[in-house]
Every structure is written in structure tokens, then in C-alpha cells.
């Protein structure tokens, strides 16, 4: 009986080791696929708006206290992002992408960057001023805008993003969807495409789209 017990125990140990090795192999393959996917640097595909969207009239306050209106952006190509400074995950990442867009368009005076808060109660001009300074935002080339909640939400909801009040996973004020996106707006104020603001390749894709819009304008009848 002792030999039988030892044999059974040995078989169980070997079976256990085989299972451990198999699970480790599966985990390794899974990690390899994950690492491969994360290491890809394909140019991100832009998303077209869910409906025709264009910049509406507005009058909002910049972090410097200046009043910024729709006519101030006349003839500009825009990169537009969305934030609230209480957001600790996606908003800093998107803001870093915007900072890179600012760097890549340093010598392009026809480009203007906008960041619209979805939490105007907390994001006062002074709060946005500190946020912008932390990311090296040029006060003339990159407007961080706040104002009355009703006006901000009308601008964001009409010109840029859809809302979904029934999604329990949306934790952004205003229930806006797609707040991690960066929108590219042409000289006529039309939203042409969105890019994922969480991807490191997005700034280059935004700048390439801006170049395309310039060429499109050059060949317009």
C-alpha cells in the first residue's frame, strides 16, 4: 500500500507540474500578444462625426481672463480637446497629446488649440491657468476655456460630442461620450475628424490631417 500511495502521490505531483507549465506557457503567449499589440505604432484612424457638426457661436473665458468668441477663431484650423482638472487618468494623457500638438505646430500660425472644460464649477480661470502652466500651454496658441455651464454644454453637445445619461460607466460631468478624443476643425468651423487622445501617435496624425486640410483649401474652387 505504501508503494501505491507513493506512486499516486508522484503522479499527482507530475500532473500538477504539467498543469503549471501549461498555464505558464499560455500566460506567456498571451503576454506576448499583448506586448505586440501595445508596441504597434500604426497611425491611428480618425473617426468621423456621428452627424454633421460645426462650431457654434460662443463667448467663453480663457484662463487668462480674456473673453474668447467664435470670431476670434476665424480662418484657423483647430485642435479641440475636453477636460476637467479633477480627472486623474485620461485628462492628463489627452493634455499631454495637446502639448505635443502645440510643439509640432510651433511655426504654424493658422493653428489654434482649444481645451474645453466639462466642469466649469470647479475649473475656474485660475485653476485652468495652473493646469495650462503645468503642461507648458502657450496662452496665445492654446486657449483653455471655461464659462457658464449652460453655454459650455451647448457648445460641446452641439458642436462636438454626444451624451448618454444611461451609461453607468460614464464618469465625466455632463455625461458626454468620447471626451478622450481630440477633434480637428477646418477653417470653416466644421468638425472633420476625431482622434484618440490617449494614443501617443495621435499628435502626428492630427498634424497630418491639418496639412491635408491646407492642401484641400489650396485646391478649392
PLY file of the C-alpha trace (Angstrom):
ply
format ascii 1.0
element vertex 221
property float x
property float y
property float z
element edge 220
property int vertex1
property int vertex2
end_header
0.00 0.00 0.00
2.84 2.36 0.79
4.29 1.94 -2.71
0.87 2.53 -4.28
0.37 5.71 -2.26
3.82 7.00 -3.18
3.13 6.22 -6.86
-0.20 8.03 -6.78
1.41 10.96 -4.99
4.14 11.10 -7.61
1.62 11.04 -10.43
-0.35 13.84 -8.84
2.81 15.95 -8.44
3.77 15.36 -12.06
0.23 16.26 -13.21
0.36 19.40 -11.10
3.71 20.38 -12.63
2.40 19.77 -16.14
-0.61 21.98 -15.44
1.60 24.74 -14.01
3.89 24.61 -17.05
0.92 24.65 -19.44
-0.66 27.63 -17.69
2.67 29.46 -17.70
3.04 28.81 -21.43
-0.49 30.09 -22.11
0.16 33.17 -19.99
3.43 33.75 -21.81
1.77 33.58 -25.21
-0.95 35.93 -24.01
1.62 38.37 -22.67
3.49 38.22 -25.96
0.34 39.05 -27.91
-0.46 41.88 -25.51
3.05 43.29 -25.73
2.96 43.04 -29.51
-0.34 44.89 -29.67
0.88 47.61 -27.32
4.13 48.04 -29.24
2.43 48.69 -32.56
2.76 52.22 -33.83
0.28 52.22 -36.67
-1.14 55.63 -37.50
-4.46 55.93 -35.68
-7.56 56.06 -37.82
-9.68 59.15 -37.45
-13.35 58.87 -36.55
-15.86 60.91 -38.50
-18.56 62.78 -36.54
-21.77 60.93 -35.74
-23.62 63.75 -37.53
-22.59 66.95 -39.29
-21.07 69.13 -36.59
-19.78 72.68 -36.75
-18.55 75.27 -34.30
-21.45 77.28 -32.87
-21.29 80.85 -31.63
-19.95 81.18 -28.10
-18.36 83.60 -25.64
-16.19 81.87 -23.04
-13.46 82.88 -20.63
-9.85 81.86 -21.14
-7.58 81.01 -18.22
-6.04 84.49 -18.56
-9.45 86.11 -18.03
-9.85 87.08 -21.69
-13.18 86.65 -23.41
-12.81 84.31 -26.40
-15.55 84.22 -29.03
-16.24 82.34 -32.25
-14.94 85.20 -34.47
-11.56 85.02 -32.69
-11.05 81.65 -34.39
-11.98 82.78 -37.89
-9.75 81.18 -40.52
-7.98 78.92 -38.02
-7.55 75.16 -38.10
-8.40 73.89 -34.64
-7.39 71.01 -32.40
-10.03 70.73 -29.67
-9.88 68.62 -26.51
-12.06 68.21 -23.42
-11.06 68.03 -19.78
-11.82 68.57 -16.15
-8.94 69.09 -13.78
-10.35 66.68 -11.21
-9.78 63.84 -13.68
-6.63 61.95 -12.74
-6.39 59.45 -15.60
-7.49 60.29 -19.13
-7.38 64.09 -18.94
-3.66 64.38 -18.17
-2.89 61.98 -21.03
-5.02 63.90 -23.51
-3.47 67.17 -22.34
-0.02 65.73 -22.97
-1.09 64.91 -26.52
-2.28 68.51 -26.93
1.07 69.78 -25.64
2.80 67.69 -28.30
0.47 69.09 -30.99
1.41 72.57 -29.79
5.09 71.69 -30.15
4.64 70.20 -33.63
2.76 73.27 -34.87
5.09 75.89 -33.39
5.62 77.60 -36.76
2.04 77.24 -37.99
0.20 80.47 -37.08
-3.03 79.22 -38.68
-3.37 76.56 -35.95
-5.22 77.20 -32.70
-5.63 74.77 -29.80
-8.72 74.74 -27.57
-9.43 72.78 -24.41
-13.00 72.97 -23.10
-13.76 72.07 -19.51
-16.80 69.93 -18.78
-16.68 71.01 -15.12
-16.88 74.82 -15.12
-17.92 74.99 -11.46
-14.51 73.67 -10.39
-12.41 74.72 -13.38
-12.20 78.45 -12.85
-9.74 80.55 -14.88
-7.18 80.38 -12.08
-7.47 76.58 -11.85
-7.11 76.27 -15.62
-4.15 78.67 -15.52
-2.27 76.30 -13.24
-3.26 73.29 -15.36
-2.06 75.01 -18.52
1.21 76.10 -16.92
1.90 72.52 -15.83
1.76 71.44 -19.48
3.57 74.41 -20.99
0.48 75.77 -22.76
1.13 78.97 -24.72
-1.54 81.46 -23.65
-1.90 82.78 -27.21
-1.85 79.49 -29.12
-3.76 77.27 -26.71
-6.97 78.53 -25.11
-8.26 76.70 -22.01
-11.87 77.80 -21.79
-14.49 77.91 -19.06
-17.70 79.84 -18.53
-21.36 79.33 -17.79
-22.27 75.65 -17.65
-25.27 76.02 -19.98
-23.19 77.72 -22.66
-20.30 75.28 -22.41
-22.58 72.27 -22.55
-24.45 73.70 -25.52
-21.18 74.24 -27.38
-19.78 70.81 -26.55
-23.05 68.95 -27.14
-23.93 70.74 -30.36
-20.52 71.08 -31.94
-18.57 68.07 -30.73
-19.83 65.24 -28.51
-22.90 63.12 -27.96
-24.29 62.41 -24.49
-25.52 59.24 -22.86
-27.16 59.65 -19.46
-27.92 55.91 -19.24
-24.34 54.63 -19.36
-23.23 53.84 -15.77
-19.57 53.83 -16.83
-19.51 57.46 -17.94
-18.00 59.45 -15.07
-17.50 62.72 -16.92
-19.61 65.70 -15.91
-22.34 66.28 -18.47
-22.46 62.59 -19.45
-20.54 63.37 -22.62
-19.17 60.40 -24.56
-15.78 60.42 -26.26
-14.19 63.06 -24.04
-10.81 61.39 -24.63
-10.96 62.45 -28.29
-9.19 65.34 -29.98
-11.28 66.96 -32.70
-9.84 68.59 -35.81
-11.89 71.52 -37.10
-11.34 73.11 -40.51
-11.15 76.82 -41.36
-14.92 76.94 -41.93
-15.56 75.66 -38.41
-16.61 72.17 -39.49
-15.58 69.20 -37.36
-13.82 66.91 -39.79
-12.40 64.06 -37.72
-11.64 62.87 -34.19
-8.52 61.10 -32.99
-7.97 59.07 -29.83
-6.25 61.43 -27.40
-4.84 58.53 -25.39
-2.58 57.28 -28.20
0.99 58.51 -28.48
0.72 58.54 -32.28
-2.22 60.95 -32.28
-0.32 64.28 -32.34
1.42 63.33 -35.59
-1.92 62.16 -37.04
-3.57 65.46 -36.08
-0.80 67.48 -37.71
-1.01 65.33 -40.86
-4.76 65.96 -41.02
-4.15 69.70 -40.66
-1.70 69.56 -43.57
-4.32 67.73 -45.62
-6.90 70.40 -44.85
-4.49 73.10 -46.01
-3.96 71.33 -49.33
-7.70 70.83 -49.66
-8.16 74.58 -49.18
-5.44 75.39 -51.69
-7.30 73.35 -54.35
-10.77 74.59 -53.50
-12.56 76.28 -56.42
0 1
1 2
2 3
3 4
4 5
5 6
6 7
7 8
8 9
9 10
10 11
11 12
12 13
13 14
14 15
15 16
16 17
17 18
18 19
19 20
20 21
21 22
22 23
23 24
24 25
25 26
26 27
27 28
28 29
29 30
30 31
31 32
32 33
33 34
34 35
35 36
36 37
37 38
38 39
39 40
40 41
41 42
42 43
43 44
44 45
45 46
46 47
47 48
48 49
49 50
50 51
51 52
52 53
53 54
54 55
55 56
56 57
57 58
58 59
59 60
60 61
61 62
62 63
63 64
64 65
65 66
66 67
67 68
68 69
69 70
70 71
71 72
72 73
73 74
74 75
75 76
76 77
77 78
78 79
79 80
80 81
81 82
82 83
83 84
84 85
85 86
86 87
87 88
88 89
89 90
90 91
91 92
92 93
93 94
94 95
95 96
96 97
97 98
98 99
99 100
100 101
101 102
102 103
103 104
104 105
105 106
106 107
107 108
108 109
109 110
110 111
111 112
112 113
113 114
114 115
115 116
116 117
117 118
118 119
119 120
120 121
121 122
122 123
123 124
124 125
125 126
126 127
127 128
128 129
129 130
130 131
131 132
132 133
133 134
134 135
135 136
136 137
137 138
138 139
139 140
140 141
141 142
142 143
143 144
144 145
145 146
146 147
147 148
148 149
149 150
150 151
151 152
152 153
153 154
154 155
155 156
156 157
157 158
158 159
159 160
160 161
161 162
162 163
163 164
164 165
165 166
166 167
167 168
168 169
169 170
170 171
171 172
172 173
173 174
174 175
175 176
176 177
177 178
178 179
179 180
180 181
181 182
182 183
183 184
184 185
185 186
186 187
187 188
188 189
189 190
190 191
191 192
192 193
193 194
194 195
195 196
196 197
197 198
198 199
199 200
200 201
201 202
202 203
203 204
204 205
205 206
206 207
207 208
208 209
209 210
210 211
211 212
212 213
213 214
214 215
215 216
216 217
217 218
218 219
219 220
